[in-house]
Amino acid sequence: MLESEPEAGFDPGACMDATEAHAGGSGLAFDRRPLESESALSQALAQSREEPVLAVFWFEARTDVVAIYLYAPQTHAVYLREVERSSEAAMVEAVGLITASTVSALRSGETLAMRKISEEEWAALQAEPEPEPIVVPEPKSSPEPEPEPEAPPETPRDELKLDFGAAYRGASFNTQAPWQHGVGGRFAAVVGRGLALELGYAWMAPTNISRAQRLDLTRHEPELGVGWRWRLGARVALDAVGVAGLELNRWRAGGRGATRLRARLGGGFRAAVEVGAGVFLEARLGARVALNRFDFVVCESPDSVCTGEAREVVASGWRFAPEAAVGVSYRFGVPLEK
């Protein structure tokens, strides 16, 4: 603490006594030094360079207030707090309390209840320019060997991610065959940030689709898909895929059979969890819409025109049908040459 000479109505020594009293038991040590320079800030700067200190305080009496200044070497900043000059005892008590609490807050790293002064105020406090720090030359020593240059870090190479998958697939056809069982396979390539391109094939086992008579239907469907893949952590992925397929419906009834074609569009979501070494368990839920619809009909006689009462519809497929799949896939990456 820099102690100036007492003035009329203000005793800096009494304020310093109150500061030490409020800081009693905190372990803080206060050292009083007489204010010998015209600029208290210049003396505080010189003092902090000569010996390690937590802070340097000084007081300045003004007409209506007493200014408490604090220079903190840690932040190389000056902080200011003003106390109104009411009764001398109350003012001394307030100055001592603020100074002691501020030093404690500075030591513990808490926020100071003081205002940091501006550069203009700093310049006004310095009556003389701050001396340049004395540079002490380091002792000469034998040159150390230059370290070997570090190899530049390898930039990650782009990869083309590939999938091979197989799954159980179930799908609806009509009310007589609400759930038809089958299997499916797919090959997918994921490029860029997550663009997924797929090629797949599904086979649905024969099932009866008519109540009027036995009509077994087997479905084959090659398909193309386009979608996007999101990585949800290191082992989880979510795909949103739109598909276009050409469904071949092979039916047999009473020793006869034929093939009908349906074009279908659809989409769905596929969630996958890695169980180890690139092997993923997958679950997919989606739906498809048939672009063309046809009926399975029986005619009274092959010689008569199959219209009107001579034509009997024995089965029809739903235009909109849900589907689901559960399976496994193997996923890996192929580095791309730059």
C-alpha positions as CSV (number, residue, x, y, z in Angstrom):
1,M,0.0,0.0,0.0
2,L,1.3,3.4,-1.0
3,E,0.7,5.9,1.9
4,S,0.4,9.6,1.1
5,E,0.6,12.5,3.5
6,P,-2.6,13.2,5.5
7,E,-4.9,16.0,4.3
8,A,-7.6,18.0,5.9
9,G,-10.5,15.6,6.7
10,F,-8.7,12.6,5.2
11,D,-6.1,10.3,6.8
12,P,-4.7,7.6,4.5
13,G,-3.0,5.9,7.4
14,A,-6.4,5.4,9.2
15,C,-7.8,3.8,6.0
16,M,-4.9,1.4,5.9
17,D,-5.4,0.5,9.5
18,A,-9.1,-0.3,8.8
19,T,-8.0,-2.4,5.8
20,E,-5.6,-4.5,7.9
21,A,-8.3,-4.9,10.5
22,H,-10.9,-6.2,8.1
23,A,-8.4,-8.6,6.5
24,G,-7.3,-10.0,9.8
25,G,-7.1,-13.8,9.8
26,S,-7.1,-14.0,6.0
27,G,-3.4,-14.7,5.8
28,L,-2.8,-11.6,3.7
29,A,0.3,-9.5,4.5
30,F,0.3,-5.7,3.9
31,D,3.4,-3.7,3.4
32,R,3.1,0.1,3.7
33,R,5.4,2.2,1.5
34,P,5.5,6.0,1.5
35,L,4.3,7.6,-1.7
36,E,7.5,9.2,-3.1
37,S,6.7,9.8,-6.7
38,E,4.4,12.4,-8.3
39,S,2.7,9.5,-10.0
40,A,1.4,6.8,-7.7
41,L,0.9,4.5,-10.8
42,S,4.5,4.9,-11.9
43,Q,5.6,4.0,-8.4
44,A,3.2,1.0,-8.3
45,L,4.6,-0.2,-11.6
46,A,8.2,0.1,-10.4
47,Q,7.3,-1.7,-7.1
48,S,5.7,-4.6,-8.9
49,R,8.8,-5.1,-11.0
50,E,11.2,-5.1,-8.1
51,E,9.4,-7.8,-6.0
52,P,6.4,-10.1,-6.5
53,V,3.2,-8.5,-5.1
54,L,-0.5,-9.4,-5.4
55,A,-1.6,-5.8,-5.8
56,V,-0.6,-2.2,-5.1
57,F,-3.2,0.1,-3.4
58,W,-3.3,3.9,-2.9
59,F,-6.0,6.4,-2.0
60,E,-6.7,9.8,-3.5
61,A,-8.9,12.4,-1.7
62,R,-11.2,14.5,-3.8
63,T,-13.9,17.1,-3.1
64,D,-16.8,14.7,-2.5
65,V,-15.3,11.3,-2.8
66,V,-12.2,9.2,-1.9
67,A,-10.8,7.3,-4.9
68,I,-9.5,3.8,-4.2
69,Y,-6.9,2.7,-6.8
70,L,-5.7,-0.9,-7.3
71,Y,-2.9,-2.0,-9.7
72,A,-3.0,-5.7,-10.4
73,P,0.3,-7.0,-11.9
74,Q,-1.4,-10.3,-13.0
75,T,-3.7,-8.4,-15.5
76,H,-1.5,-5.3,-15.8
77,A,-4.6,-3.2,-15.2
78,V,-5.7,-0.5,-12.8
79,Y,-9.1,-0.6,-11.1
80,L,-11.1,2.2,-9.4
81,R,-13.8,2.5,-6.7
82,E,-15.1,5.8,-5.3
83,V,-16.5,6.2,-1.8
84,E,-18.5,9.2,-0.8
85,R,-17.0,11.5,1.9
86,S,-19.7,11.6,4.6
87,S,-18.5,11.3,8.2
88,E,-14.8,10.5,8.6
89,A,-15.4,7.3,10.6
90,A,-18.0,5.9,8.2
91,M,-15.7,6.8,5.2
92,V,-12.7,5.1,6.8
93,E,-14.7,2.0,7.6
94,A,-16.1,1.8,4.1
95,V,-12.6,2.3,2.5
96,G,-11.1,-0.4,4.7
97,L,-13.9,-2.9,4.0
98,I,-13.8,-2.4,0.2
99,T,-10.0,-2.6,0.1
100,A,-9.8,-5.8,2.2
101,S,-12.6,-7.6,0.3
102,T,-11.1,-6.6,-3.1
103,V,-7.6,-8.1,-2.2
104,S,-9.3,-11.3,-1.0
105,A,-11.3,-11.5,-4.3
106,L,-8.2,-10.9,-6.3
107,R,-6.3,-13.7,-4.5
108,S,-9.2,-16.2,-5.1
109,G,-9.8,-15.2,-8.7
110,E,-13.3,-13.8,-8.1
111,T,-14.8,-10.8,-9.9
112,L,-13.6,-7.5,-8.5
113,A,-16.2,-5.0,-7.4
114,M,-14.2,-2.2,-9.0
115,R,-14.2,-0.5,-12.4
116,K,-11.2,-1.0,-14.8
117,I,-10.0,2.4,-15.9
118,S,-9.7,3.4,-19.6
119,E,-6.5,4.0,-21.5
120,E,-7.1,7.7,-21.3
121,E,-7.4,7.5,-17.5
122,W,-4.2,5.4,-17.4
123,A,-2.3,8.0,-19.3
124,A,-3.5,10.8,-17.0
125,L,-2.3,8.8,-13.9
126,Q,1.2,8.5,-15.3
127,A,3.2,11.7,-14.8
128,E,6.2,10.1,-16.5
129,P,6.4,7.4,-19.2
130,E,6.8,3.9,-18.0
131,P,10.4,2.8,-18.3
132,E,11.3,0.1,-20.6
133,P,11.8,-3.2,-18.9
134,I,15.5,-4.2,-18.4
135,V,16.4,-7.1,-20.5
136,V,18.9,-9.4,-18.8
137,P,20.9,-11.3,-21.4
138,E,20.7,-15.1,-21.0
139,P,23.9,-16.9,-20.4
140,K,25.5,-18.4,-23.4
141,S,25.2,-22.1,-23.8
142,S,26.2,-24.7,-26.3
143,P,23.7,-24.7,-29.2
144,E,21.1,-27.5,-28.9
145,P,20.8,-29.8,-31.9
146,E,18.0,-28.8,-34.2
147,P,15.0,-31.1,-33.9
148,E,14.2,-33.2,-36.9
149,P,11.3,-31.7,-38.8
150,E,8.0,-33.4,-38.0
151,A,6.3,-35.1,-40.8
152,P,3.2,-33.2,-41.9
153,P,0.0,-34.8,-40.6
154,E,-1.7,-37.1,-43.1
155,T,-4.9,-35.6,-44.4
156,P,-7.8,-38.2,-44.2
157,R,-8.5,-39.7,-47.6
158,D,-11.9,-39.7,-49.0
159,E,-13.7,-43.1,-49.0
160,L,-16.4,-44.7,-51.0
161,K,-18.6,-46.6,-48.5
162,L,-20.1,-49.8,-49.7
163,D,-22.9,-52.0,-48.2
164,F,-23.9,-55.6,-48.9
165,G,-27.1,-56.6,-47.1
166,A,-29.6,-59.5,-46.8
167,A,-32.9,-59.4,-45.0
168,Y,-36.2,-61.0,-44.2
169,R,-38.9,-58.9,-45.9
170,G,-42.6,-58.9,-45.3
171,A,-45.2,-56.9,-47.3
172,S,-49.0,-56.7,-47.8
173,F,-50.8,-57.5,-51.0
174,N,-54.5,-57.6,-50.3
175,T,-57.0,-58.6,-47.6
176,Q,-56.6,-62.3,-48.4
177,A,-52.8,-61.9,-48.1
178,P,-52.3,-59.2,-45.6
179,W,-48.7,-60.2,-45.0
180,Q,-46.5,-62.1,-47.5
181,H,-43.1,-63.4,-46.4
182,G,-40.0,-63.2,-48.5
183,V,-36.3,-62.3,-48.6
184,G,-34.3,-59.5,-50.1
185,G,-30.8,-58.4,-50.9
186,R,-29.2,-55.1,-51.7
187,F,-26.0,-53.4,-52.7
188,A,-25.4,-49.7,-51.8
189,A,-22.8,-47.1,-52.2
190,V,-22.6,-44.0,-50.1
191,V,-20.7,-41.0,-51.6
192,G,-19.8,-37.6,-50.3
193,R,-21.4,-36.6,-47.0
194,G,-24.1,-39.2,-47.1
195,L,-25.7,-39.6,-50.6
196,A,-26.8,-43.3,-50.8
197,L,-27.4,-45.1,-54.1
198,E,-28.9,-48.6,-53.9
199,L,-29.6,-51.6,-56.1
200,G,-31.8,-54.3,-54.6
201,Y,-33.9,-57.4,-55.3
202,A,-36.8,-59.0,-53.4
203,W,-38.6,-62.3,-53.7
204,M,-41.9,-62.9,-52.0
205,A,-42.9,-66.6,-51.4
206,P,-46.0,-68.0,-53.1
207,T,-49.2,-67.3,-51.2
208,N,-52.9,-67.5,-51.9
209,I,-54.4,-64.1,-52.7
210,S,-58.0,-65.2,-53.5
211,R,-61.0,-66.4,-51.5
212,A,-63.0,-67.5,-54.5
213,Q,-60.5,-70.1,-55.6
214,R,-56.9,-71.0,-55.1
215,L,-54.7,-68.4,-56.7
216,D,-51.0,-68.5,-55.7
217,L,-48.9,-65.4,-56.3
218,T,-45.1,-65.2,-56.3
219,R,-43.6,-61.7,-56.5
220,H,-40.1,-60.7,-57.9
221,E,-39.1,-57.1,-57.6
222,P,-35.8,-55.5,-58.7
223,E,-35.5,-52.0,-57.4
224,L,-33.4,-48.8,-57.5
225,G,-33.0,-46.5,-54.5
226,V,-31.7,-43.0,-53.7
227,G,-31.5,-41.6,-50.2
228,W,-29.4,-40.0,-47.5
229,R,-27.5,-41.5,-44.6
230,W,-27.0,-39.8,-41.2
231,R,-24.3,-41.0,-38.7
232,L,-25.7,-40.9,-35.2
233,G,-22.5,-41.6,-33.3
234,A,-19.8,-44.2,-33.9
235,R,-22.0,-47.2,-34.3
236,V,-25.5,-46.0,-35.3
237,A,-26.8,-44.9,-38.7
238,L,-30.1,-43.8,-40.1
239,D,-31.1,-44.0,-43.8
240,A,-34.0,-42.3,-45.6
241,V,-34.4,-44.0,-49.0
242,G,-36.8,-43.6,-51.9
243,V,-37.2,-46.5,-54.2
244,A,-38.6,-47.3,-57.7
245,G,-39.3,-50.9,-58.5
246,L,-40.7,-53.1,-61.3
247,E,-42.7,-55.9,-59.7
248,L,-43.2,-59.2,-61.6
249,N,-46.3,-61.0,-60.3
250,R,-46.3,-64.7,-61.3
251,W,-49.6,-66.4,-60.6
252,R,-50.9,-69.9,-60.9
253,A,-54.4,-71.2,-60.6
254,G,-55.9,-74.6,-61.7
255,G,-52.8,-75.5,-63.6
256,R,-52.6,-72.2,-65.5
257,G,-50.3,-69.3,-64.9
258,A,-49.0,-66.1,-66.2
259,T,-47.0,-63.0,-65.3
260,R,-48.2,-59.4,-64.7
261,L,-46.1,-56.3,-64.2
262,R,-46.6,-53.4,-61.7
263,A,-44.5,-50.3,-61.5
264,R,-44.2,-49.1,-57.9
265,L,-42.7,-46.1,-56.0
266,G,-42.1,-46.0,-52.3
267,G,-39.8,-45.0,-49.5
268,G,-38.9,-45.8,-46.0
269,F,-36.4,-45.4,-43.1
270,R,-33.7,-47.9,-42.2
271,A,-31.9,-47.9,-38.8
272,A,-28.7,-49.8,-38.4
273,V,-26.5,-50.6,-35.4
274,E,-22.9,-52.0,-35.7
275,V,-22.3,-55.1,-33.7
276,G,-18.6,-55.4,-34.6
277,A,-16.1,-55.5,-37.5
278,G,-18.4,-53.7,-40.0
279,V,-21.4,-56.0,-39.4
280,F,-24.6,-54.1,-38.8
281,L,-28.1,-55.2,-37.7
282,E,-30.8,-53.4,-39.7
283,A,-34.5,-52.7,-39.4
284,R,-36.5,-51.0,-42.2
285,L,-40.1,-49.7,-42.3
286,G,-41.7,-48.3,-45.4
287,A,-44.6,-48.3,-47.9
288,R,-45.1,-48.4,-51.7
289,V,-47.7,-47.2,-54.2
290,A,-48.5,-49.1,-57.4
291,L,-48.6,-46.8,-60.4
292,N,-50.7,-49.3,-62.5
293,R,-53.4,-51.5,-61.1
294,F,-54.8,-54.8,-62.5
295,D,-57.3,-57.4,-61.4
296,F,-57.1,-61.3,-61.5
297,V,-60.3,-62.4,-63.3
298,V,-62.0,-65.7,-64.3
299,C,-64.1,-65.9,-67.5
300,E,-67.0,-68.3,-67.9
301,S,-65.6,-69.7,-71.2
302,P,-62.4,-69.0,-73.1
303,D,-64.6,-68.8,-76.2
304,S,-66.9,-66.0,-74.9
305,V,-66.0,-62.3,-74.5
306,C,-64.7,-61.8,-71.0
307,T,-66.9,-58.8,-70.1
308,G,-70.0,-58.1,-68.0
309,E,-71.4,-61.1,-66.2
310,A,-69.0,-63.4,-67.9
311,R,-66.1,-61.7,-66.1
312,E,-65.5,-62.4,-62.4
313,V,-62.8,-60.6,-60.4
314,V,-61.2,-63.1,-58.0
315,A,-58.4,-61.0,-56.6
316,S,-57.0,-57.5,-56.7
317,G,-53.9,-55.9,-55.2
318,W,-53.8,-52.9,-52.9
319,R,-52.5,-49.8,-54.6
320,F,-50.9,-48.6,-51.3
321,A,-49.2,-51.3,-49.2
322,P,-46.8,-51.2,-46.2
323,E,-43.7,-53.3,-45.9
324,A,-40.9,-54.1,-43.3
325,A,-37.6,-55.8,-43.3
326,V,-35.1,-57.1,-40.7
327,G,-31.6,-58.2,-41.7
328,V,-27.9,-57.8,-41.5
329,S,-25.3,-56.0,-43.7
330,Y,-21.6,-55.7,-44.0
331,R,-20.3,-52.1,-44.5
332,F,-16.8,-51.0,-45.4
333,G,-14.9,-48.2,-47.1
334,V,-12.8,-48.1,-50.2
335,P,-10.2,-45.2,-50.3
336,L,-10.4,-43.0,-53.3
337,E,-7.2,-41.9,-55.1
338,K,-6.6,-38.1,-55.0
